[in-house]
Amino acid sequence: MNFRVITWGEFDEALSRFPKPICNDLYAVPRGGLVLGVALSHRFNKPLVSVPNSMSILVDDIADSGKTLRDIRLVKRFPLPAYVLCRRYTCTDKAITSAIEIDNDDWIVFPWENLEQAEKDYEQYKSTHK
C-alpha cells in the first residue's frame, strides 16, 4: 500500500480543474466532501446547501467505485454530475468529474488529515476488509 499525500498546494491547483457548473448550488456529502464543497462554493460563488435538490452539484472527496455518488444520484434523481477531488482508475462513472486520478492501491491522505492517523485508519480498514 502506498500512502498518497495530497498537499494544500495540490488541492488549490486541483480546484482550477473543475469546470464552472451550471447549477443552483452545491451539496457536499458529509463528511468527506465538506472541505472541497466549501472551496468550490467560494470559487464558483454558489451556495453550499444542507439539503440537495435536482439542480445541485454533488461534491465528495473521493470516488472509489463511484457507488456512493451513483446511489445518491439515482435515489434523488439528480441530472447533474458530481465533483470529486480524487477518483480511482477503477471508477468509470462518466457522471463524476474529478481533479486528480489516483492508483487503485493508493491510500489517500488529504491535506486536512493527519498522516499518523491515516496510517491507523488504514490498519483498521485492512483488518475489517480481509
C-alpha positions, 0 to 999 in steps of 0.5 A: 500500500502506498500512502498518497499525500495530497498537499494544500498546494495540490488541492488549490491547483486541483480546484482550477480543474473543475469546470464552472457548473451550471447549477443552483448550488452545491451539496457536499456529502458529509463528511468527506466532501465538506472541505472541497464543497466549501472551496468550490462554493467560494470559487464558483460563488454558489451556495453550499446547501444542507439539503440537495435538490435536482439542480445541485452539484454533488461534491465528495472527496473521493470516488472509489467505485463511484457507488456512493455518488451513483446511489445518491444520484439515482435515489434523488434523481439528480441530472447533474454530475458530481465533483470529486477531488480524487477518483480511482482508475477503477471508477468509470462513472462518466457522471463524476468529474474529478481533479486528480486520478489516483492508483487503485492501491493508493491510500489517500491522505488529504491535506486536512488529515493527519498522516499518523492517523491515516496510517491507523485508519488504514490498519483498521480498514485492512483488518475489517476488509480481509 
